[in-house]
Structures are given as C-alpha cells and as structure tokens.
C-alpha cells in the first residue's frame, strides 16, 4: 500500500511524457490527461482514508531508511492538499477540453499541466527539504512554460518578472539549504526537527529560518507579492485558474510544515514576523482589489488577500487557528479556480476584461451570473458556503489569543473581498445590456459544466463540514504536535 504514495507524482509525469509524442492530437491529450487526474484523485482519496485509519504513511525510495534516503510522507494535511489539487486539476482540464483553442492544445499544454501537478503533489508529499526544492523547480519550470503559452506581449513581460523573481528565490533556497545542512548535518525534515529540539533554536538557526521564511513567502505571495497580480491575470483562462488555485498553496504548505515541525521554538521571532507579513498582505491585497477596474486583476488581488488570511492561522498557531487555516486552504483552492474560470468566461464573451465594457450579462447568461454570485458569497465567507467555517475558526482563535489587530484586518479584508466582487456583479451582470439576444456570443456547449461542478463543490464543502472535521482535526493535531510526524518517520531510529 505504501508504494501508492508515489503515484500522485509519478503518474502525471509518465502520462505527461507520453503526451509529448501525441502533440497533434489535442482532444486525445485532453481525455488522457483528465483520466490520469481522475485516477490520481481516486488514489489520493484512498490514501487519505488509510492515513485516517492507520496513521501517517511513509515510503522510502530505494530501500534507504531515513534519515539517509529520500522519502515521501503522507499525513492528513499533505494528502488533503494532494486530493484537492488533483481534483481541481481534473476539473480545469475538463474546462480546457471544451474551451481552449486547438492551437493552444497542440503547444504541449496538457503535458505541461501534468508536470505542474506532479511538482505540486511532490512538494506536498516529500519529507526531505532538498527534494522539496526539486519539486518546487519542477512546478516552477512548468509554470514558466504555461505562463508564456499564448501570443500577447503582456504575457512575455509578466513572464520575465515571474521567472526573475523565482530564480532569485530559488538561489536563496539553495543558500539556506547549504547553511542548514552545514549546521545540522541532515535535510530530512523529521531528523532536522529532532536535531533542532536537541540543540535548541540558536540565533544562527533562527537566522536560517528567516531566510526560509523569505523564500517561501516569495513562493506564496506573502507580502512580497508584487509579481503575482500580473502573472496570474495575463495567461489563458485555464492557466490562471490553475495558478490561482494551486501555486500559492505550495508556498503556504511549506511555511506551515517548516514552521510547525522544525522552526517552532522561537515563535516570538518567527511567528511574529509571519503575523506582521500576513497583516501587511491583507492590507495591500485589499487596496489592490478595490483599486482596479480590470476584473482579472481584481481576481488576482483576491488571491493575495487569501494568502494573508491563511497565514494568520500560522501566526496564531492554536488548534482552532490551524484548523481554520486548513479549512480555508481547501476552500480557497476550489473557490479561486471557480472565480478565475467564471471571470475568464466573462472575458471571452465580452471581448474585454474591463468592467466598462460589460453590462447586463445576467440577461443573456443567467447561469453564468448566478455562478459568479455564489462564488462571491463563498469567498466572502457567507454561510453555508465553504469559506464560512474557516473564517469562523480563525476569528475565534484570534479572539482567544488576543490577536485583535489580526482579527480586525482579517474581517475587514472579507468586506473588501465582498465589495470588490460586488462591484463586478453590479457593473457587469446588471444594468442595461450592451449586446442584444441576437448579437450575443453563444456559450460553447458544456463550458459551464466545470464551473457548476465547482459551485456544487463549494456548497458541499460548506454543508459537509461535519464529515470533513475528523480529517481536519487530525491534520491540525499533526502540525501542532511534531512528535507525531517525527515518530512516524524515524520510529526507533532516533
């Protein structure tokens, strides 16, 4: 059973390589890619059940036991994210099958998406910091290709910025790894946790942890998000949806894993910095969301707001806060994919991303309008949709810990999210229609089905909180009790 742990990364890579040789068969590539992601989702669901039933699962590559070999580790937190990421990718690929041009389909789009999700899933599952770096690079190289697939100058301009900042952050990552290995003599995350607990988090280790904080913040868009709005709003619709749903979550996962497992001994330094960065990110993202009239830019700044909101939970680091963040991460992956797909469909129909060029879409496309309305309510945290429980838990944790500034900023950011999306809903869907029924562009048949699946999913996550609770509680318990993770990985080797 442990061998199944490699499949969420290995299967997309194998299928992606095979699809390179089927470049001219766009629809065949789409169906094979969707099938691969459905299988990956099913395996991930099975792994989640096994983790919940039997505890953390470990896979040692090549038979090398930790801390000497590379390994994958599946706990509830990592497998929940793998399951959600794989499901979202399958839905986005379904949207691409229906809506993407043949030209894009034959430009290695599907293999690159599979390589991207392989890097994402590998990042969630690895138990080794150097292997995390490798999986990051697999994901980033794929994102470079996806960002430049198209024919706009804006894409090229944003790609140069995106590539440059990620090369710099990867260099800092390697430097931090070198110093950490030189200090602790290991890169196995569980073994590092033991070493740091033995010697204490010295000033040198705290400095190294801050370098990691900068690296992962760049990846997640925490405070250092200047590259994010343009990069997420310029590529094709499906690429934007995948970026908005998945990429920042890898950086967020890395922050949660490293600062709950390894560098948790000086929270007055590290977690305070995270709290300040989260607060500034909430402020900057909120201002950006209401400053623009371009609906794709508004969606991108909503990604920034969500990053700040999720990291509030890590800054507080109580059981309720961690549970709230995990709920919110899963919700945000679904809701952001839905937001970008709906907004992308609006742009396709109207031929512009400016609010001034859209009006009265509700009359011609009512199903699209109500899909956007539900997305708006979900992102604003209105019950009983998926964003509600995470916001309630985080708010409760902030009150209990006395983090009133973070609480105020988190609640205000929710109002900014609601206001920014309400502007789009009011200006683009209501009012006088610009295009008559006779002149309107028809929706491609089935194009809204992936959006409606995501709508159903955000409703189901909200209503099914009780069923998710055991998995979320288990994930939070593992994050808050590093010994559980360490014992599962090292066993009696310590």
N, C-alpha and C positions, 0 to 999 in steps of 0.2 A: 504493500500500500504506500510506503514512503516514497517509492520510485515515482508515484504520480505527481510528486511535488515539483518535478522539473517540467512537467507538461505545459503549465501556463506560460512558460518562456520558450520551451523547445518547440512546441507545436507551431506557434506563429512563425518562428524562424524557418522551420522546414518548409512550411507551406509558402512563405514569402519567397524563398529561394526558387521553389518550383514555379511560382507565378512569373518570375522574371522571364522564363522561357515561353510564356503564354502572352507576351506583351500585346499582341494584336487582337486578342480575344477579350474585349472589355467585360462583357456580361458574364462570361465563364469565370473570369477572375473574381468578379463581384460575388457570384454564388459560392465559389470555393472559399473565398475569404469569410463570407458570412457563416458558412458551415463550420469552418475552423474555429471561429469565435463562439459559435453555439456550443461546440464540443468543449472548448476551454471554459466556458461559463458553467457547463454541467460538471466538469471535473472540479472546478473551484467550489461549487456548491457542495459536492461530496466531501471535499477536503474540510470545508467549514464544519460540516456535521461531525466528521471524525475528530477534529480538534475539540469541538464542544463536548464530545462523548469521552474521548480518551486522553485529552491534553495535547500539549504542544508536540508537533511532529518535526523531526529533523532528518535531513538527507545529506550524508557525507559523500562527496564526489571522490571517485577513485578509491573508496575504502579508507581514506585517510581520516582518522578521528580528530576532532577538534582538540587543541587549537591549531593543529598543523595544516589541515586541509581546508579547501573551500567548501562551504556548506550552504544549504537553504534551510530556513527555519520558518515554520508556519504556526503562528499563533492567531487568535481570533482577530486581532487588529489587522494584521497583514492580509489574511485571507478574505476578510470582509472587503478590503480595498481591491484585491485582485478580482473578486467576484463582481463587484460593482463596475470596475474598469472594463472588464471583459464584456459584460452585458451592454454597457454604454457603447463600446466599440462596435458590437454586432448591430445595434440599432442605427448608429451613424453610417455604417457601411450599407445598411438597407436603404437609408436616405440617398446615399451616393448612387446606388444602383438605379434609383428612379430618376434622380435629378441631375447627376453630373454629366457633363458633355463627353462625347466619345473621345475627343482629343485628350481631355484630362485622364480618362480611364486608361488610355494607352501610353501614358507617360510614367509608368511604374508607380502609379498612385496606390494601388492595392498592396503590392509588396512592401512599399514604404510604410503604410499604415500598420501592417503586421509586424514589421521590425520595430516600429514605435511602441506598440503594445507589449512586445517582447521585452523591450528595455524597461517599460513601466512596471510590468509584473515582476521582472527580475529584481528591480530596485526594492519592491515591497517584500520579496521573499529572502533576499540574501542575508546571511548572518555574518558577513565579512565586509569591513569598510572599504578595502581596495576593490572588492567585487562590486560594491555599491558604486564606486567611481566608474567601473567598466560599464555597468548597466546604465548609469547616467549618460555616458558617452554614446551608447547605442541609441538611447532615446533621443539625445540631442542631435546626433547626426541625421537621424530620420526626420526630426522636426526641421532641420535646415533645408532638407530636400522638399518637404511638404510646403514650407513657407515660400519657396521660390517657384513652385509649380503654378504657372499662370503667365500672364503677359502684361502685367502692369508695372510701371516704374516705381509706384509706391511700395509694391512687394519687395522689389530689389533694394530700395532704400531702407526699409524696415529690416530686411534680412541682414544687411551689413551691420546694422546696430545690434541685432539679436545675436548674430554669430560672434561679434567682437566681445560683447559683454560675457557671453558664455565661455569663450576661450579664456578670458581673464579669470573668471570664477573657477574654471577647471584647473588653471595653474595654481591658484590659491588652495584648491582642494588637495592637489598633489603635495604642495609645500606643507600643509597641515598634516597630511598622512605621514610624510617623512619625519617631521618633528615628533609626532605621536608614536611612531614605531621606534624611533630612537630613544624615546623616554620609557615606553612600556615594553618594547620587545615583542609586540603582537598586534595584529589587526583584526583578530576575531572579536566581535563586539562583546560577547559574553565574557571572554577572557579579559578584555580590557576593563569591563565592569568590575571584575574581581581584583585586578591589579590596582585600579584607582581606589577601590574601597580599602585595600590593604595599606597603601602608602598615603592615602588622603589626597584630596584635590589641591595640590600645591599651586603656588602662583603661576608656575610655568604651565601646568595643565589647564588652569583657568584661562590663561592667555591663548593656549591652543584651542580651547573650547570656543573662545570668542571668534577666532579665525573660522572655525567650522560654522559658527552662527552667521557670519557674514556670507560664507559660501552658500549655505542652504537658504539664506534669506534672498540672495540673488536668484536662486532657482525658483523659490516660491513666490517672489514678488512682494516680500515683506519689506516695507519702507523703500527699498531700492528697486522700485517698480517702473522707473521711467522708460524702460524698454518694452513693457508689457502692452499698453493700450494700442500702440501702432502695430505690434507684431500679431496681436490677436484679432485686430479688426481689418487687416489688409488681405489675408489669403482667402481662397474659396470657402464657401459656407461650411462644408463638412470639416475642413481643416480647422476653421475657427471653433467649431463645436468640440472637436477632439481636444484642441489646445485648452479651451476654457474649462472643459470637464476634467482633464487628466494631468496636464503638465505641472501646474502649481501644486497639485496634491502630492507629487513625488517629493518636492522640497518640504512640504508640510509634514509628510510622513517621516522624512529624515530628521527634521527638528524634533518631533515627538519621540522618535526612537532614541536618538543620541542623548537628548537632554532629560530623558526619563530613565535610561538604562546606564549611561556612562557618566555624564557630567551633571549630576543632580545634587552634589554635595555642597555647592556654594550658590543656592538659589537667590540669596540676597544680591548676588552679582549677575549671574547668567539670566535668571528668570525675570529679574527686574529689567534688564536690558530688553528682553523679549517683550515684556509688558509695555515699555516705552515705545518700542518699534511698532507694536500692534496698535497702540493708541494713535501714533502719527500716521500709520497706514489707513486707519479708519477715517481720520480727518482728511487726508489727501484724496483718498478714493471717493469720499462723499462729495467733496468740492468738484472733483472731475466729473462725477456722474451728472451733476446739475449744470455744468458749465458748457456742455456741448449740445449741438443740435443734430449731430450725426448719430444715428441710432446704433450703429456698430461700435462707435467709440463709447457710447453710454453703457452698452453691454460689457465692454472690456473693463471699464472702471468699476462696474459691479463685481467683476472678478476680484479686483483689488480690495474692495470693501470686505468681501467674503474671507480673503486671506487674513486680514486683520482680525476679523471676528473669530475665526477658528483658533488663532494663536493666543487669544485672550484666555482660552481654557488652559493652554500650556503654562502661561504666565501665572495663573492662579494655582493650578496643579492640586486641586482637591478631587475626590471621587466624582462629585456632581459636575465639576468643570470639565474633567477629562471625558466623562460620558457625553456631556453636551457637545463637546468638540467632535467626538466620533460620530454622533448622530448628524451633526451639521456637515461634516465632510462628505458623508454618504449622500445626504440630501443635496448638497451643492453640486456634486458630480452629475446627478440626474437633472437638477434644475438648470444648471448652466448649459448643459448640452441642449436641453429643450429651448432655452432662451435664444441661443445662437441659431438653432435650426429655424425657429419661428421668425426671428428677425431677418435671417438670410432669405427666407421665402418672401417676406415683405419686400426686400430689396430687389429680388428677382422680378416680382410682379410689377413694381412701380418704376424700376429702372434707375432708382436713386436711393441713397442712404440718408438723405436729408429729410427732416420732418416736414420742411416746407413743400416738398414735392409729393407728399402723401396726404390724403384726406378721404374720409368716407369709405375706407376699406371694409368696414363692417357690413355695409350694404351689399357689396359684391362677394365678399369672402367671410361669411359669418362664422364658419367653423374655425378659421384661422384666427379671427378676432377673439373668440372665447377661449381658444387655446392660449393666446397671449395673456388674457385676463387671469386665467388660472396660474400661469407661470408667475405673473406679477404678485399675486396673493401668496404663492408658495415662497417666493424669495423674500417677501416682506415678513414672513413668519405668521401668517394668519391661520388660525386653526380651522379645520383639522388637517391641513396640508403638512407636507414633510418638514418644512422649516420651523414649525412651531415648537416641537419638543426640545430641539437643540437650543433654541433661544431661551426657552423657559429654564432649562437646567443651567445654562451659563449665567443667566441673570440671577438665579437663586444662589449659585456658587459665589458670584461677585458680592452679593449682599452678605452672605455668611462670612466671607473673608475680609469684608470691609473695603473692597476694591471699588469704591464708589465712582471714581473717575472713569475707570474702565467700563463700569456699568452704564454710566451716563452716555459715554461715547458709543458703546455698543447699541443702546436703544436709539440714540439719535441717528446712527448710521442706518438703522432699519427704516426710520422715517425718510431718510434721504433716498434709500433704495425704492421705497414706495412712491415717493414724489417723482423720481427720475423716470420710473416706468409708467407712472400715471400720465406723465406728460406725453409719452409715446402713445399710450392708449387713447388719450383725449384728442391729440392732434392728428394721428394717423388713421384711427378707426372711426371716429365720429366726425361730425361736420358735413359739409357739402361734398359729395363725391366728385372727384376730378375726372373720373373715367366712367362713362355710361356702361350699362349692361352689355350693349352691343360692341363697345370698343375694348372691354376688359380682356386682359390676357387670361386664358384658361389655365387653371391649375393642372399640372401634369397628374395623370391618373395615379392615385395612390401616394402622392407626395406627402400628404398629411398623415398617413398611417404611422410612420415612425414617431412623428410629433405626438399623435394621440396615444401611442404606447407609452411615451414618456409622461404624458399627462396622467394616464392611468397609474403609472408607477409612482409619481409624486403623491397622488391621492392615497395609493395603497400603503406607502411608507408612513404617511400620517396616521391612517386608520389602523395600521398594523404594528403600532409601536409596542404593544404588549408582546407580540411574537418576536420582535427584534431584541427586546430588553435583555434576555439571557446572554445573547451574543455580545451585545454592547457592554454589559456589566463585566463579562469575562475579559473582554479586551481591555477595559479600563483597569481592572484588577491586575492584569499582567503588566501594564505600563507603570502602575503605581507601586508594584512590588517586584523590583528587578530580580530578586532571588528566584522567583518562579521561572523566569526566562533562563537565568544562569544555570539552574539545576537541570532544566530540560535539555540544555545544550551540552554542558560539561559533565553532568552526572557526578560520578565519583572521581573524575579526572582532576578536580580542583586540588 
